[in-house]
Amino acid sequence: MIKNKTVFITGGAGFIANTIIGQMINNNNEIIVYDNFHRDTLSKSKYIDHPNLNIIRGDVLDYDLLCESMANCDIVIHAAAIAGIDTVIKNPVRTMRVNMIGTANVLEAAHTNKISDRVIDFSTSEVFGSMAFKSSETDSTVAGSAGEARWVYAVSKLAGEHLAKAYHSSHGLPTVTVRPFNVYGPGQTGEGAIQIFIKRALKNEDIYIYGDGNQIRAWCYIDDFVECLMRCIEDKKAIGESFNIGNSRAIITILGLAQTVCRVLESKSNIIFEAPLSADIELRIPSVTKAQEVLGFKAKVDLEEGIQKTAEWALEKE
């Protein structure tokens, strides 16, 4: 267990960060949330008034404030990013700036502040391209065609991966890169398919699928993801490495997902097909062998259980 540390989280008001905060806030000296609150799960969470929580409203593009705010920290978790295909399409320039320059700023600030325990960099499963079947950490990554919104996001995150590796090899910064594979669960905001399907299914509203619904995904429940992330922080064998974090058992098509949500929640929602917004990921299934062999991690929550837990949270929120 991580104890008595000062933890700095960029994007700390977001969905995944909120669960990380829950895991760490009671046993550590201070959790510093650095966020511009573009997306906000934190303000309505039970941790907002916790005495160990320190909120700094800031942007990762503001290097001076970022570096100053990170002073005297032990652990840095860099979760801030522009994500979601709708958002990327609307502002590809900001996507590239935040995800590349913002990550460069975080790594330089961590180096300047001599962060000694861990610097966690969030990448994405999308670096493996449109056909990723049991992709391992050493598989080739894909850039895609220039100008396509989907690859704007993937390339910007991949650049951050290379930079994190470079700071480790050149400066000894204790970096770890994590590649989330379709994380979902209570507290999720934004464009995640499961939470959108669940919210609409609970109201018996139409569920929209972009494309033909045959896209295949492996879905990872938030508690499983955060458990593996904690192991990346605690285990020294993780330093300098990258890890796919996902659940290779929870595999289903997007259409199958919508149908499963409707069945589990006994919903009368209709499923409607729409034209795709951008180039799509046809197949995204991770190899999780490395996380299991190096960190001893294996996801526990299967899809139907995760859907039920997420639906219970959504109902409580109403």
PyMOL commands that set and color helices and strands:
alter all, ss='L'
color gray80, all
select helices_A, chain A and resi 15-24+63-69+85-90+92-112+125-128+149-171+193-202+222-234+236-238+254-264+289-295+303-317
alter helices_A, ss='H'
color red, helices_A
select strands_A, chain A and resi 6-10+30-35+53-57+75-78+118-122+131-135+175-180+183-184+207-210+216-218+220-221+242-245+251-253+271-274+283-286
alter strands_A, ss='S'
color yellow, strands_A
deselect
rebuild
show_as cartoon
